[in-house]
Amino acid sequence: MVLIGTPGPGRPVATGVGLLAWAALSSLALRGLRLPPLAFVHVDVHNEAPPPPDVQVRTEIRMPRTEPPQFLPYPLPFQPPSPN
């Protein structure tokens, strides 16, 4: 608004003064703003690792038995496919 509302030759100076005023007023307004401290999480580190669990793992793949397919011979007399 400062840039558009100012006549041509004084626009850079007016814009600089406006930015400085904006920065000063913002710093005064945000002066009392304090962020709360982050929550402290206590982590208790032990030097000894817990004993490993007593778990037995077996990997198996169970599939039903299937009979191999029986291929029937081509009917005689065999004729190759048509080239058309």
Buried (B, 14 or more C-beta within 10 A) or exposed (E): EBEEEBEEEEBEEBEEEBEEEEEEEEEEEEEEEEEEEEEEEEEEEEEEEEEEEEEEEEEEEEEEEEEEEEEEEEEEEEEEEEEE
